[in-house]
C-alpha cells in the first residue's frame, strides 16, 4: 500500500533553514506528481510546491525564491529545502501524491489522494 512518511520538521528562528523529507513506498515514485502542502491552525490547507514526473516544479508566491522542492528517485524520497524562514511559515507540513499516474500536477488538495501524517515547522521571531 502507498505510504508517505515525513520527517525533518522542528523549531527555528526567523531567517533559519530546515530540510523536510518524505519517504515514499508502495508505488512507482517517479511516475506521479508529488507535492508539499501546509496547514496553520485556523487556516485552510495550502499548496506550497509541486514537482511532476519530469521534474517540473511550481511554487506558491509566498515561498517562491525561498523554498526548493526536489526528489530523489533512487531513494523514493521527496524533499523541501526551506530557507529564510519566516514566522508565517509556521504550520504542519504534509507531503502528498497525485491520484493519477502520469497526471498533471494540480494546486488543489482534492487532486492528491495520498497524504503523510505531517511534520510540524515552527518559526519564531
C-alpha positions as a Markdown table, in Angstrom:
| # | Residue | x | y | z |
|---|---|---|---|---|
| 1 | Unk | 0.0 | 0.0 | 0.0 |
| 2 | Unk | 1.0 | 3.6 | -0.5 |
| 3 | Unk | 2.8 | 5.1 | 2.4 |
| 4 | Unk | 4.3 | 8.6 | 2.8 |
| 5 | Unk | 6.3 | 9.5 | 5.9 |
| 6 | Unk | 7.5 | 13.0 | 6.5 |
| 7 | Unk | 10.5 | 14.0 | 8.7 |
| 8 | Unk | 12.7 | 17.0 | 9.3 |
| 9 | Unk | 10.4 | 19.4 | 11.0 |
| 10 | Unk | 11.4 | 21.4 | 14.0 |
| 11 | Unk | 11.7 | 24.8 | 15.6 |
| 12 | Unk | 13.9 | 27.5 | 14.2 |
| 13 | Unk | 14.4 | 31.2 | 14.5 |
| 14 | Unk | 13.3 | 33.5 | 11.7 |
| 15 | Unk | 15.9 | 33.6 | 8.9 |
| 16 | Unk | 16.9 | 30.0 | 9.6 |
| 17 | Unk | 16.6 | 26.9 | 7.4 |
| 18 | Unk | 15.1 | 23.4 | 7.5 |
| 19 | Unk | 15.0 | 20.5 | 5.2 |
| 20 | Unk | 11.9 | 18.3 | 5.1 |
| 21 | Unk | 11.9 | 14.8 | 3.7 |
| 22 | Unk | 9.1 | 12.5 | 2.7 |
| 23 | Unk | 9.9 | 8.8 | 2.3 |
| 24 | Unk | 7.5 | 7.1 | -0.2 |
| 25 | Unk | 6.8 | 3.4 | -0.7 |
| 26 | Unk | 4.2 | 1.1 | -2.2 |
| 27 | Unk | 4.2 | 2.6 | -5.8 |
| 28 | Unk | 6.5 | 3.8 | -8.6 |
| 29 | Unk | 7.6 | 7.0 | -7.1 |
| 30 | Unk | 8.8 | 8.8 | -10.2 |
| 31 | Unk | 5.5 | 8.3 | -12.1 |
| 32 | Unk | 3.4 | 10.7 | -10.0 |
| 33 | Unk | 3.0 | 14.3 | -9.2 |
| 34 | Unk | 4.3 | 15.0 | -5.7 |
| 35 | Unk | 3.5 | 18.0 | -3.5 |
| 36 | Unk | 4.1 | 19.7 | -0.2 |
| 37 | Unk | 1.1 | 21.3 | 1.5 |
| 38 | Unk | 0.9 | 23.1 | 4.8 |
| 39 | Unk | -1.8 | 24.0 | 7.3 |
| 40 | Unk | -1.6 | 26.5 | 10.1 |
| 41 | Unk | -4.0 | 26.5 | 13.0 |
| 42 | Unk | -7.4 | 28.0 | 12.0 |
| 43 | Unk | -6.4 | 28.2 | 8.3 |
| 44 | Unk | -7.1 | 26.2 | 5.2 |
| 45 | Unk | -4.5 | 23.8 | 3.8 |
| 46 | Unk | -2.5 | 25.5 | 1.2 |
| 47 | Unk | -0.2 | 24.2 | -1.6 |
| 48 | Unk | 3.5 | 25.0 | -1.1 |
| 49 | Unk | 5.2 | 23.3 | -4.0 |
| 50 | Unk | 4.7 | 20.6 | -6.6 |
| 51 | Unk | 7.0 | 18.5 | -8.8 |
| 52 | Unk | 5.8 | 16.5 | -11.7 |
| 53 | Unk | 7.0 | 13.2 | -13.2 |
| 54 | Unk | 9.5 | 15.0 | -15.4 |
| 55 | Unk | 10.8 | 17.3 | -12.7 |
| 56 | Unk | 9.0 | 20.5 | -13.4 |
| 57 | Unk | 8.4 | 22.4 | -10.3 |
| 58 | Unk | 5.9 | 25.0 | -9.2 |
| 59 | Unk | 5.7 | 27.1 | -6.0 |
| 60 | Unk | 3.2 | 29.3 | -4.3 |
| 61 | Unk | 4.0 | 33.0 | -4.4 |
| 62 | Unk | 4.6 | 33.1 | -0.6 |
| 63 | Unk | 7.5 | 30.7 | -0.8 |
| 64 | Unk | 9.0 | 31.3 | -4.2 |
| 65 | Unk | 12.7 | 32.1 | -4.1 |
| 66 | Unk | 13.0 | 30.7 | -0.5 |
| 67 | Unk | 11.8 | 27.0 | -0.8 |
| 68 | Unk | 13.0 | 24.3 | -3.2 |
| 69 | Unk | 11.2 | 21.1 | -3.9 |
| 70 | Unk | 13.2 | 18.1 | -5.2 |
| 71 | Unk | 13.0 | 14.4 | -5.4 |
| 72 | Unk | 15.5 | 11.5 | -5.3 |
| 73 | Unk | 14.0 | 8.8 | -7.5 |
| 74 | Unk | 16.7 | 6.3 | -6.5 |
| 75 | Unk | 15.7 | 6.7 | -2.8 |
| 76 | Unk | 12.0 | 7.3 | -3.4 |
| 77 | Unk | 12.2 | 10.5 | -1.3 |
| 78 | Unk | 10.8 | 13.9 | -1.7 |
| 79 | Unk | 12.5 | 16.9 | -0.2 |
| 80 | Unk | 11.6 | 20.5 | 0.7 |
| 81 | Unk | 14.5 | 22.8 | 1.3 |
| 82 | Unk | 13.3 | 25.8 | 3.3 |
| 83 | Unk | 15.5 | 28.9 | 3.6 |
| 84 | Unk | 14.9 | 32.4 | 5.0 |
| 85 | Unk | 12.1 | 31.1 | 7.1 |
| 86 | Unk | 9.5 | 33.5 | 8.5 |
| 87 | Unk | 7.1 | 33.2 | 11.4 |
| 88 | Unk | 4.2 | 33.0 | 8.9 |
| 89 | Unk | 5.8 | 29.7 | 7.6 |
| 90 | Unk | 4.8 | 28.1 | 10.9 |
| 91 | Unk | 2.5 | 25.2 | 10.1 |
| 92 | Unk | 2.1 | 21.4 | 9.8 |
| 93 | Unk | 3.7 | 20.4 | 6.5 |
| 94 | Unk | 2.3 | 17.4 | 4.6 |
| 95 | Unk | 3.6 | 15.6 | 1.5 |
| 96 | Unk | 1.1 | 14.2 | -0.9 |
| 97 | Unk | 0.9 | 12.1 | -4.1 |
| 98 | Unk | -1.4 | 12.8 | -7.0 |
| 99 | Unk | -4.2 | 10.4 | -7.8 |
| 100 | Unk | -3.2 | 9.6 | -11.3 |
| 101 | Unk | -0.1 | 8.1 | -12.7 |
| 102 | Unk | 1.5 | 10.4 | -15.3 |
| 103 | Unk | -1.1 | 13.0 | -14.3 |
| 104 | Unk | -0.5 | 16.7 | -14.5 |
| 105 | Unk | 0.3 | 18.5 | -11.2 |
| 106 | Unk | -2.6 | 20.4 | -9.6 |
| 107 | Unk | -2.7 | 23.1 | -7.0 |
| 108 | Unk | -5.8 | 21.6 | -5.4 |
| 109 | Unk | -5.6 | 19.3 | -2.4 |
| 110 | Unk | -8.5 | 17.3 | -3.7 |
| 111 | Unk | -6.4 | 16.1 | -6.6 |
| 112 | Unk | -4.0 | 14.4 | -4.2 |
| 113 | Unk | -5.1 | 11.0 | -2.9 |
| 114 | Unk | -2.4 | 10.0 | -0.5 |
| 115 | Unk | -1.0 | 12.0 | 2.4 |
| 116 | Unk | 1.6 | 11.7 | 5.0 |
| 117 | Unk | 1.0 | 12.3 | 8.7 |
| 118 | Unk | 2.7 | 15.7 | 8.6 |
| 119 | Unk | 5.7 | 17.2 | 10.3 |
| 120 | Unk | 5.5 | 20.4 | 12.4 |
| 121 | Unk | 7.5 | 23.5 | 11.5 |
| 122 | Unk | 7.7 | 26.4 | 14.0 |
| 123 | Unk | 9.5 | 29.6 | 13.2 |
| 124 | Unk | 9.9 | 32.1 | 16.0 |
| 125 | Unk | 10.6 | 35.8 | 15.5 |
